[in-house]
Amino acid sequence: MDSSKVKRVLVVGAGVMGHSIAQVFAQARIEVRLVDLKSEILDRAMDRIRSNLGTLAEFGRVRKDEIDAILSRIRPSAELPATGKELDFALEAVVEVPEVKRRLFSQLDEIFPEDTVIASNTSSLDIFSIAEIKRPERLVVAHWFAPPHIIPLVEVVPGSKTTPDVVTFTAALMERIGKRPMIMKTFVPSFIVNSIQTAISRTVWEMLEKGLATPEEIDLAVKLTLGIRLPVVGVVQTSDFTGLDLMYDIMKQQDRLSPLIEEKVKKGHLGAKTSRGIYDYEGRTENEILKKRDERYLKMLDHLERIKAFDPI
């Protein structure tokens, strides 16, 4: 499998995700057959793609004189192709209804050659249990994030029968079209990002239902803290700046010790203050590490204030 030889792809589903995914492939000079059952959805998809491209052009992400060529690479259709022999990759982005996906994968299994990779954009479903195909080793999850034409990450998730070359091929193809693939070692529901988002959402809705704060207050609180920090240090590295010894003490009091943190503390790997924690800071002093972090925080804060990110959209 050679991702550099992919010339034509199929994207099924032209809604919120599918139209934008098709656009990304077309921007990478790959021809796209964009399929949806309803012609009005296809018409709206092409209008939205043109609008998306116009916005990208305003920010220098595409050239205005390239827009028509990009659009010409997308071929909308209300029917699946009779055969997938001339297509090099297929991705479904239809509704998150198991029976709908099961029917679609059976159809894709019939029309595509046995060596064609078939991917799902599902955000949480165990597609590997749902899809009934003759060669499950060619099935993989390629989960994009809205809006796909802006957000860089694509989670690449194998099933128990997915072959390593299918995973490698899919990740390489995502890189080729300008995405940042994150390969998971094995399937878990909701993958990486949605698992974290679900935990956050559960807490937020509980706070709202109890009347602890208004929606505006919660969003502003997050923007003024996590919104500045997470783009710089993420959710894991944050622990190194809190101090793993402090986290260990708090967890002991709450009777929910993490074996990983306990092991780090026993080794004296406490985070930035010891130049090693979850991350290895390669012998740099605490002042050096904190200075680099704070410089990025300040740049992020300047940027967010400049674009008025703390105001509601």
N, C-alpha and C positions, 0 to 999 in steps of 0.2 A: 504494500500500500504506500502510495506516494502522494502526499497532500499537495505537492507543487503541481501535480498534473490534473487537479480538479478544475474542470472548465464549466460544468453545468450542475446545478443543484435544484432539488425540489424542496419547497417550503409549503407545508399544508396548514392552513389557518392564516387568515389575513387580518386578524383582529389586533388588539392592543400590542401583542408581542410579535406576531408573525410578519406584519407589514414592515416593522422596523428591522427585524432579522433579515428579511429579504433585501432591504436597503443596504445593510452592511455588506452582504455578499456582493451586491451590484457595485458598491463603491470600490470593492477589491477587484473589480474587472472580471467577476464571475457571473455568468448568465444564470438567471433564476426563473424557474416556473413557480409562480405563486398561485396556489389553489385554494378556493373557498367555495362552498356550495351556493352562496348568494352573490349575485352579480353586484348588488348595491354595496355589499361589504368590500368587494374588490375595487369598485369605483372610489369609495371613501378611502380605501387603503392607498391608492395611487395619489389621491389628493393630499393625504397626510404625508406621504413620502416626499412629494414635491415641497410641501411646507417645511418638513424636517430639513431637507437639503438647503432650503433658503436660509434657515436659522444657522445651520452649520457654516454656510458661506459667510454670514455676517461675522462669525468668529474665526474665519480663516481656516476652518477644518476641511472645506472643499472649495474648489474654485467655481465661481458662477458659470463659467463657460463649460464646466464639466457636467452640470446638472442634467441636461437633456440626454447626454450619452449614458449617464447612470440610469436614468429612467428607462432608456431603450433596452437595457439589459434585463429588465423585469417583464416577464410575460404573464399577465394575469389570466387565469382560467377557472371556469366553474366545474371542471371535471378533472379527475386524476388522469394521467397519461395512460394509454393502453399498455405501454411497456416502459420500463425504466432503463432500458439498455443504453440510452444516450445520456443518462444522468449519472453523476459520479457520487452523489451524497444525497440523503433524504433526511429532513427534519420536520417533526410534527409539532405544531403549536396550537392545537385545538383545545376545546374546553376541558376542564379537569373533571371529566365524567368517565369513570372506568369503562363502561360499556361502549361509549363513543370511541375511546382510544383502542379498545380491543378490536372493534370492527375495522378501524383504520389500519392497524398494524397487520391484520390478516390480509387486507388488500395490498398493502405495500410489500408484504412478504411474497405475494403472488406475482407482482409485476416487476420486481427488481431482481437482477442477477444475484446469485448466492453470495458473491464477494462484496456487494455494496453495503456500506455501513448505513444503518438506520438509527437515527437519534431522536430522543424525546426531549422536549423543553419542559416537561413536567416539573412543578415546583416542590412536590412532596410525595406524589403517588409512587408506590412500588410497581413501576412499569414492568419490571422483570417477572412479576407474578401475574400481571394483567395481560400482557401481550402473549398471544399464542402463535408463535412462528416456528418454522422448521429449523432455522439456524439461530438460536438465541445468542450464540457467541458473537454475532455481528450487531447486537443491540446495545446501545449505550445511552446514558443521559448526558445531554449538553444543555445545562440550565442557565439561561440568560437572565438579566435583570433589567427592569423597565427604567428608562427607555433604552432598549438595546443599542441604538445608534449612538448613545452617549456613555453609558456605564461600561467600563472595560472588562469586568469579570465575567467569565463563563465557568461554572462548575462542571467538571467532567467526572461522571460517576459510573463505574462499572457494576454489572451484576455478577453473580457468582459464576456465570458461564461466559461472560464477556472476555474475549481474548486480549492479551496485552497489546497486540499490534493494532487492534481496533481503538483502544484507549490512546495509544501513541499517535495514531493517525488523526483522531478527532482533535486532540490537543494541538497537534501541529497545524491542522487546518484552522483552528481558532486563532492561533498566533499569526498565521498568514494573512488573515483578514483584519488584523489589528487588535485582537482581543487578548486578555490575560487569562489563560486557562489555569484553573486550580484543580488538580487531579486528586480525588479522594481515593483512599486505599480500598474502601468497600462501601456498599450501599447502606445508608441509614436514612430513615424518613426525614424529609426537610433539609437534608444535607448540612452545610456549614452555616450559611448566612440566615436562612429562614428559621433554623433551630434557635439561633440567637434572637432574631426578631420576634419569634413567637413568645419567648420568655419575657421580652420587654413588653410586648403588647398585652400579655396576660396581667402584668403588674399595672400597666397604665389603665386598663379598663377597670381593674379592681379599685384603683384610686379614684377614678371618675365616678364609679357607682357609689362609693362611700362619701363622695363630696369633699375629698381632701384638698382638692385644688381644681381650678378651671382648666379646660383644654388649652387655653392660651398660656396659662401659667406653667403648665407641664411642658409644653413645647419650648417656651422661652428658657425654662430652667435647663432643659437638655441642650439647647443651642448654645447657651452661655457656658457650658461646662464640657460635656462630651463632644459637642460640635467642634470645639477647639482642639481637644486632646486626641480624640480617636483617629482623626486623619494622620496624626503624627506618630502615635505610639500604639494604636490598635487596642484590642481588648485584653490581650495576653501580656504584652510588654508593659502595660499599665501597672501590673503587679510588681514589676521590678522597681518602680518608682514609689509605690506604696511601701515596699519593704516586705519580703516574704516572711520575716520574723514577726512583723506586726500582724500580717494576715494569718499566720499560724496561731498566734495568741487569740485573735478574734474567733477563729474557727474552733479552737478548743472550748472557748466559753459558750459557743453556740452548738457544741457537740456535733460538728460536721467536718471533721478533719479530712483534708485532702492528702492521700498518700504521696502524691507528687511533691506537694509543698513541704510536707514533713521530711521527705528525703533530702530536698534541697537545703532546708534549714540545718539538718544534722551534718551536712557537708560544709556548712558555713557559706553557702551560696545564697546570699540574702538580697541580691539585686544590685542596683547601681552603686550602692555604698561599698560593696565588696568587689565590684567590677565583674560580678558573675551572679546570675540568678537563673531565671528562665532563659534569658539570652546571655551570651558570652561577650563581654565588652573589651576583651583582648588587652587587659592590663591597664586600660585608661583610668585616670583618677575620677573620683565622684564629681569633682568640679568640672572636669572636661566633659563628662557625660551629660551633666545637668545643663551646662552652657549650650551644648548642641541641641538638646531638647528645647530649652527656653527660647533660643533663636527661632526655631521653627514654630513654636507656639505664638510668638510675637508676630511673625510673618502671617500666620494663619489668622490671628485676630485682626491685623491690619486689613487683610483681604476681605474678611467677613464684614467688617465695619464699612469698608469701601463699597461693597455691593449691597449693603443694607440687608444682609442675611438674617438679622435678628428681628426684622419686621415680617409679619405674615405675608405670604404671596397673595 
